[in-house]
Amino acid sequence: MQITPDKFAQAFEDEVMRSFATSLRSATPDQQFVALANMVKRYNAKDWAATKQAYDQPTRKQVYYFSIEFLPGRFLGDYLLNLGLLDTAREALTQLGLNLEDVLAVEVDPGLGNGGLGRLASAFMDAMAAVGMAGNGNGLRYRYGLFQQDFVNGYQVELPDDWLRNGYVWETRKENRAVSVKFGGWVELQPVRQGYLQARYHDTEDVLAVPYDVPMIGYRNGVVNTLRLWQAEVPTTSMMTGTQREEITDITRGLYPDDSTEEGRRLRLRQEYFLVSAGIQSIVRNYRRTHVDLFDFAKHVAIHINDTHPAVAVAELMRILLDDAHMSWQQAWSITVQTLSYTNHTLLQEALEKWSIPLFASLLPRIYQIIQEIDRRFREKYVPLRGEAFVNRIAPLGDGQVRMAYLAVLGSHAINGVAKLHTTLLESSVLRDWYQLFPERFSNQTNGITPRRWIQTADQPLSDLLDQTIGDAWRTNPLALRSLHQYQDDDAFLTALNQTKHANKQHLAAMIQHSLGLVVDPNAIFDVQIKRLHAYKRQLLNVLGLIDRYQRLKAGEDLGVKRVHIFGAKAAPGYYYAKEIIKLINALADQINHDPSINQQLQIAFLPNYGVSMAEQIIPAADVSEQISLAGMEASGTSNMKLMAAGAVTLATLDGANIEIRDAVGPDAIVTFGLTADEVAAHQRQQDYDARALAASDPVLTRVLSALVDGSIPGIESVGRDIYDSLIRYNDDYFVLADFHAYQAAQKRIDLLYQEPLNWARMALASIAESGRFSADFTVQGYGNQIWSVAPTHPLVKDDDV
Ligand SMILES: *Cc1c(COP(=O)(O)O)cnc(C)c1O
């Protein structure tokens, strides 16, 4: 987009007048935001229409990415960037006496996701547009997001996330594209011709699925993809009671509040089928508009299942091909498998979704019939080859349950994990039998992030420094960041890098003061752990380290550096233990932050309501990136990638993508510690870990642990006891105590390294320089290449040997 700041300013004033019949001077910040967004929508409309038209060419292959969550964050800043208007808009608003950042801050974060899974889906949407892949998102338009987190007396309280209250400027309701999703009822199979049964559905509950489309603007390439969000509505013609109506609107009322363990049952299954059925019906309808018949469907359509939540897609596509398109089972199955692919996101057994057969069969009778037939044919083919026991272990139906992960693997031509270690562990543990059966279906696609959002938009000071130092090629190809290596002994550059970090830390310090009333020193180490609160992510290890550090400071030890430990984390409302950890962190923060005797050598800032927009403020200011999950538990992680791109030094266990980060930056530019995944597995196998004995024989651990129960941290009576018990009585499932000393030694190394600013900057430089390979642009190209057979129109070229 070419437009001068003057013209932009004029267009902005006009837009405010047109949209709100008010002058810019008397417009509210909300109105200013909406006016800017309207301008972006207008600038973008033609490209969006043209992109859709191009994708409708019968020879073009399209990807449909199904995810129960998306976590996009704000759009306006990124859209301006992608249209090439960010600097223009900033200048124009300055001319008008406004600050663009203030206007951008008005935008609400959509409440459509919980954490890493949803954020990845959104990064992929951004990346597919950037490289010009025909990528469509399919998700749900939740009325309420997770929850707004607040702390009262240190405890998490959950307030409704009413994110749609003032409407959502980026969406377009597409009533003419609505479809009907059927639940319940019963199925009649009528013989219509030799050997063929026509399914007729009776007494179904029909739910209207109305799509809302959100544009996904590519980076300076004219591509605009679509994220389609489905809303459940009562069909206009139906006679229903209030309760029945509510049951329907409940389907998209709220986001399920956990992204790694599964608890809620019936409603969740309704959500999943609603998403899948609406999405696939709409794909098939569109396909039929542009193609003669369905036989080449898999040549032109790739449907991706992001984790098991949309796995019922296997049976839904079969249903449509069998019941609506009247294909034979053979034909339908072959098309289904060639069309579908599946990403596994976790090794946790409890996160592999399973549904009790009575629940499943009553809610989705036809789908259940189809799964029975899939299961029957699977057994018929593989029992003679592999034996009964093997097949029983992995068949889609077993133990009275429908096993969604197994259905997904059986019905997909490609299955992937999200980091090298994770894929290896998938192949050797949870999906081991499947790997033996279909080794050719498995691949690894390491997660990625979008450097446009995390560096170009969120980290202006670093972006400017990079432009000045190595030119702006990195903005289109982040591998160009490697040319930073030539500055590793350039003291002027290293000093400038430290100065940008300092500026970002001042910014965050102001935010912390505003939010918590806590004054922190930008010269302190800003140590950051931001992610959902989970036992396996081990925020508790960080906390025990802090207790130890505090005790040492109280005892008069000189630790050489000041530290601020920054946390951001929501706990699922029903996850009692995670909430206890939140209370512990806040109680410790309260004590340490108010203890003048340690002279602010140590402070804790737990910022409430962590989300994408907050991450954009924290990440540029981070010195240390805490990635300390128990090895073998974190599938990939992506905050590790965002933080390295911002020049934070990674402090990590050898888990998920941390291993690939170490390989990228080299062992001297990262601090790793702790048990390896193999060592953890060996302890679990041999059952030889004894946390009580370990703690008892260790005076430091004894001293740290007793602080949980001896009253020395005010306000944690039962919480402290429960956490103590989890470690000692219940034998510390996540090996926190086993890794404690290694963790503290690693932190001590960080302390020493930080005291040599130029050396520290050299590590930061290595992190930034090697962060390019973790761009989601490469990740989606990997999927395109190895899984979807879809080529980008604006490929990002790996110009060397990544
Ligand atoms: C990146 C991101 C995550 C994922 O963080 P991990 O540390 O990889 O679990 C979660 N939430 C938000 C808001 C994010 O931006």
The ligand as an SDF file (V2000), in Angstrom:
LIG
                    3D

 15 15  0  0  0  0  0  0  0  0999 V2000
    3.3500  -18.4540   23.2020 C   0  0  0  0  0  0  0  0  0  0  0  0
    2.2250  -18.4310   24.1500 C   0  0  0  0  0  0  0  0  0  0  0  0
    1.9160  -19.5540   24.9180 C   0  0  0  0  0  0  0  0  0  0  0  0
    2.7390  -20.8240   24.8650 C   0  0  0  0  0  0  0  0  0  0  0  0
    3.7470  -20.7590   25.8430 O   0  0  0  0  0  0  0  0  0  0  0  0
    4.6000  -22.0500   26.2430 P   0  0  0  0  0  0  0  0  0  0  0  0
    5.6210  -21.5210   27.1710 O   0  0  0  0  0  0  0  0  0  0  0  0
    5.1850  -22.5820   25.0000 O   0  0  0  0  0  0  0  0  0  0  0  0
    3.6540  -22.9870   26.9000 O   0  0  0  0  0  0  0  0  0  0  0  0
    0.8680  -19.4840   25.8040 C   0  0  0  0  0  0  0  0  0  0  0  0
    0.1470  -18.3630   25.9310 N   0  0  0  0  0  0  0  0  0  0  0  0
    0.4170  -17.2550   25.2220 C   0  0  0  0  0  0  0  0  0  0  0  0
   -0.4000  -16.0460   25.4280 C   0  0  0  0  0  0  0  0  0  0  0  0
    1.4590  -17.2470   24.3080 C   0  0  0  0  0  0  0  0  0  0  0  0
    1.7130  -16.1380   23.6020 O   0  0  0  0  0  0  0  0  0  0  0  0
  1  2  1  0
  2  3  1  0
  2 14  2  0
  3  4  1  0
  3 10  2  0
  4  5  1  0
  5  6  1  0
  6  7  2  0
  6  8  1  0
  6  9  1  0
 10 11  1  0
 11 12  2  0
 12 13  1  0
 12 14  1  0
 14 15  1  0
M  END
$$$$
